[in-house]
Amino acid sequence: MNSHQIDIVRLAWARELGLPDDASLDDAERLHVVDDDATRLTFVVLDGHAVLVGPGDILDRAEALGNDVLATRDGLAELVGQRRGRCGGPRVLAFLDDSRDDVRVEHPLISHDGHDVDRVLALVPPDDATGIRAVGVDSWFTVFDDADGEDDALPAAAAGYVEWRGFLADTVAVTVPSRRRRGYGSTAARLATNEAIDAGLVPQWSVPMDNATARLFGLSLGFTELGVHIGMELTDPG
């Protein structure tokens, strides 16, 4: 990715973290943002630059910890102590620099109808379906398996994106288990990311760090891993 695209990514995440648009994320040291009313501790690393947002007393204790520690569930749990709550992450943050024409399914039969997405989600593991629905996608591409030339082709994969913080396209993709490794998922994802780029957005791929399959899928699409995001809810200090 070029420097301009990375600046766009940083700007989007600065807005997500409640920072002003002119805030610099280029400091060599980690940036601590005190928010004593925060009910969540948030840690983000992008292109080697880190930001930690949360109550001042917790941030003070974080001074002695490295980024590699803060980017883990155990590290955040130790930091917040008795205030630890549910933890989301760590999730790898990856981004796509340009559109591509490597569509694996030639002349794909596609749909933009949400009902067809529901048909795909009904055939995937419940956790996958729940995660996809939670994103609130704006634009969908469902690719059908019509290899047999049947009139009633079956939905094989779906991918889409939601505009995020005005600059990024948070991208999701899912494939029916029986149709995996045939190019349907990558085709749906490629169509979605190309449309997002045409709309002036930078596609973002955010997946659990320990999900090797999802990470490899993103890399196969051309996404570059640039950072990590993790957050922990904070219970009432009493």
C-alpha positions as CSV (number, residue, x, y, z in Angstrom):
1,M,0.0,0.0,0.0
2,N,1.2,3.5,-0.7
3,S,1.6,6.2,1.9
4,H,-1.6,8.0,0.9
5,Q,-3.7,4.8,1.4
6,I,-2.1,4.2,4.8
7,D,-2.9,7.8,5.8
8,I,-6.5,7.1,4.9
9,V,-6.6,4.0,7.0
10,R,-5.1,5.9,10.0
11,L,-7.6,8.7,9.6
12,A,-10.5,6.3,9.7
13,W,-9.2,4.6,12.8
14,A,-8.4,8.0,14.4
15,R,-12.1,8.8,14.0
16,E,-13.1,5.4,15.4
17,L,-10.9,6.1,18.5
18,G,-12.4,9.5,19.0
19,L,-9.3,11.4,17.9
20,P,-9.4,14.6,15.9
21,D,-8.7,14.3,12.2
22,D,-5.4,16.1,12.6
23,A,-4.1,13.7,15.3
24,S,-0.8,12.1,14.5
25,L,-0.4,8.4,14.8
26,D,3.2,8.6,13.6
27,D,4.8,9.1,16.9
28,A,7.6,6.6,17.6
29,E,6.1,5.9,21.1
30,R,2.7,4.5,21.8
31,L,0.0,7.2,22.0
32,H,-2.1,7.1,25.2
33,V,-5.5,8.7,25.0
34,V,-7.1,9.3,28.4
35,D,-10.9,8.8,28.6
36,D,-11.9,8.4,32.3
37,D,-15.5,7.8,31.2
38,A,-14.6,4.9,28.9
39,T,-16.3,1.6,29.5
40,R,-13.9,-0.2,27.2
41,L,-10.2,-0.3,26.9
42,T,-9.1,-0.2,23.2
43,F,-5.7,-1.0,21.7
44,V,-4.9,-0.6,18.1
45,V,-1.6,-1.0,16.2
46,L,-1.4,0.3,12.6
47,D,1.7,0.1,10.5
48,G,3.9,-0.1,13.6
49,H,2.2,2.8,15.5
50,A,0.0,2.1,18.5
51,V,-2.8,3.8,20.3
52,L,-4.3,2.9,23.7
53,V,-7.6,4.5,24.8
54,G,-9.1,4.1,28.3
55,P,-9.2,5.5,31.8
56,G,-6.1,7.3,33.1
57,D,-5.3,4.9,36.0
58,I,-5.3,2.0,33.6
59,L,-3.2,3.8,31.1
60,D,-0.7,4.7,33.8
61,R,-0.2,1.0,34.6
62,A,0.2,0.3,30.9
63,E,3.4,2.4,30.7
64,A,5.5,-0.6,31.7
65,L,3.9,-3.0,29.2
66,G,5.0,-3.5,25.6
67,N,2.7,-3.6,22.6
68,D,3.1,-7.3,22.2
69,V,1.6,-7.8,25.7
70,L,-1.3,-5.3,25.2
71,A,-2.2,-7.1,21.9
72,T,-3.3,-10.2,23.8
73,R,-6.3,-11.1,25.9
74,D,-4.1,-12.2,28.8
75,G,-2.1,-8.9,28.7
76,L,-5.2,-6.7,28.8
77,A,-6.8,-8.9,31.6
78,E,-3.7,-8.5,33.7
79,L,-3.7,-4.8,33.1
80,V,-7.3,-4.0,34.1
81,G,-7.4,-6.5,36.9
82,Q,-10.8,-6.8,38.6
83,R,-12.3,-4.5,36.0
84,R,-11.9,-7.0,33.2
85,G,-15.0,-7.9,31.2
86,R,-15.6,-9.4,27.8
87,C,-12.8,-9.2,25.3
88,G,-13.1,-8.7,21.6
89,G,-10.0,-9.7,19.7
90,P,-7.2,-9.7,19.0
91,R,-8.2,-9.2,15.3
92,V,-5.8,-8.7,12.5
93,L,-6.4,-5.6,10.4
94,A,-5.5,-6.0,6.7
95,F,-6.2,-3.7,3.7
96,L,-6.4,-3.9,-0.1
97,D,-4.6,-1.3,-2.2
98,D,-6.2,-1.7,-5.7
99,S,-8.9,-3.5,-7.7
100,R,-7.9,-6.8,-9.4
101,D,-9.3,-8.9,-12.3
102,D,-8.5,-12.4,-10.9
103,V,-12.1,-13.6,-10.8
104,R,-11.8,-17.4,-10.5
105,V,-15.3,-18.3,-11.6
106,E,-15.8,-17.2,-15.2
107,H,-19.0,-15.4,-16.0
108,P,-20.4,-15.9,-12.5
109,L,-24.1,-15.9,-11.8
110,I,-24.5,-13.3,-9.1
111,S,-27.3,-11.7,-7.0
112,H,-27.5,-8.6,-4.9
113,D,-30.7,-9.7,-3.2
114,G,-30.5,-10.1,0.6
115,H,-32.7,-13.1,0.5
116,D,-30.0,-15.0,-1.4
117,V,-27.5,-14.0,1.3
118,D,-29.9,-15.5,3.9
119,R,-29.9,-18.7,1.9
120,V,-26.1,-18.9,2.1
121,L,-26.1,-18.1,5.9
122,A,-28.6,-20.8,6.5
123,L,-26.0,-23.3,5.2
124,V,-22.9,-22.2,7.2
125,P,-21.9,-22.7,10.8
126,P,-24.0,-20.6,13.2
127,D,-21.0,-18.6,14.5
128,D,-20.1,-17.6,10.9
129,A,-23.6,-16.6,10.2
130,T,-23.9,-14.5,13.4
131,G,-20.7,-12.7,12.7
132,I,-21.7,-11.9,9.2
133,R,-25.1,-10.6,10.2
134,A,-23.5,-8.4,12.9
135,V,-21.6,-6.4,10.3
136,G,-24.7,-4.8,8.7
137,V,-23.5,-5.0,5.1
138,D,-24.4,-2.3,2.6
139,S,-23.7,-4.1,-0.6
140,W,-23.9,-7.9,-1.2
141,F,-22.7,-10.2,-3.9
142,T,-24.0,-13.8,-3.8
143,V,-22.4,-16.2,-6.3
144,F,-24.3,-19.3,-7.4
145,D,-23.1,-22.7,-8.4
146,D,-24.6,-23.2,-11.8
147,A,-21.9,-25.6,-13.1
148,D,-24.5,-28.2,-14.0
149,G,-26.5,-25.7,-16.0
150,E,-29.6,-26.2,-13.8
151,D,-32.3,-23.6,-13.8
152,D,-32.4,-23.6,-10.0
153,A,-28.7,-22.8,-9.3
154,L,-27.7,-23.0,-5.6
155,P,-26.1,-20.1,-3.8
156,A,-22.5,-21.0,-3.0
157,A,-20.9,-17.9,-1.4
158,A,-21.6,-14.4,-0.4
159,A,-19.5,-11.3,0.2
160,G,-20.1,-7.7,0.9
161,Y,-19.0,-4.6,2.7
162,V,-20.2,-1.8,4.8
163,E,-18.8,1.8,4.6
164,W,-16.8,2.4,7.7
165,R,-15.9,5.8,9.1
166,G,-16.3,7.3,5.7
167,F,-13.1,5.9,4.2
168,L,-13.0,2.1,4.6
169,A,-15.1,-0.8,3.3
170,D,-15.3,-3.3,6.1
171,T,-15.4,-6.5,4.1
172,V,-16.9,-9.9,4.9
173,A,-17.2,-13.2,3.0
174,V,-18.6,-16.6,3.6
175,T,-18.8,-19.8,1.6
176,V,-21.2,-22.8,1.9
177,P,-19.0,-25.6,3.3
178,S,-19.9,-28.0,0.5
179,R,-18.8,-25.4,-2.1
180,R,-15.5,-24.4,-0.6
181,R,-12.2,-24.5,-2.6
182,R,-13.9,-24.0,-5.9
183,G,-13.4,-20.2,-6.2
184,Y,-16.9,-19.1,-5.3
185,G,-15.8,-17.3,-2.1
186,S,-12.9,-15.5,-3.7
187,T,-15.0,-14.5,-6.7
188,A,-17.7,-13.0,-4.4
189,A,-15.1,-11.2,-2.3
190,R,-13.3,-9.9,-5.4
191,L,-16.5,-8.5,-6.8
192,A,-17.3,-6.8,-3.5
193,T,-13.8,-5.3,-3.0
194,N,-13.6,-4.1,-6.6
195,E,-17.0,-2.3,-6.2
196,A,-15.8,-0.8,-2.9
197,I,-12.6,0.5,-4.5
198,D,-14.6,2.0,-7.4
199,A,-16.7,3.8,-4.7
200,G,-13.5,5.4,-3.4
201,L,-13.1,3.2,-0.3
202,V,-10.2,1.2,1.0
203,P,-11.3,-2.4,1.7
204,Q,-10.6,-3.6,5.2
205,W,-10.3,-7.3,6.3
206,S,-10.7,-7.7,10.0
207,V,-10.5,-11.4,11.2
208,P,-9.5,-13.1,14.5
209,M,-5.7,-13.4,14.8
210,D,-5.9,-17.1,15.5
211,N,-8.1,-17.9,12.4
212,A,-5.4,-19.0,10.0
213,T,-7.9,-19.9,7.3
214,A,-9.5,-16.4,7.2
215,R,-6.1,-14.8,7.3
216,L,-4.8,-16.9,4.3
217,F,-8.0,-16.1,2.4
218,G,-7.4,-12.4,2.9
219,L,-3.8,-12.7,1.8
220,S,-4.9,-14.7,-1.3
221,L,-7.1,-11.7,-2.3
222,G,-4.2,-9.3,-2.0
223,F,-4.9,-7.8,1.4
224,T,-1.8,-6.6,3.4
225,E,-1.8,-7.1,7.1
226,L,-1.0,-3.8,8.7
227,G,-2.0,-4.1,12.3
228,V,-4.1,-5.5,15.1
229,H,-7.2,-4.4,17.1
230,I,-8.3,-5.6,20.6
231,G,-10.7,-4.2,23.1
232,M,-11.9,-5.2,26.6
233,E,-15.0,-4.1,28.3
234,L,-14.5,-2.6,31.7
235,T,-16.7,-3.4,34.6
236,D,-17.8,-0.8,37.2
237,P,-14.9,0.0,39.5
238,G,-17.4,0.0,42.4
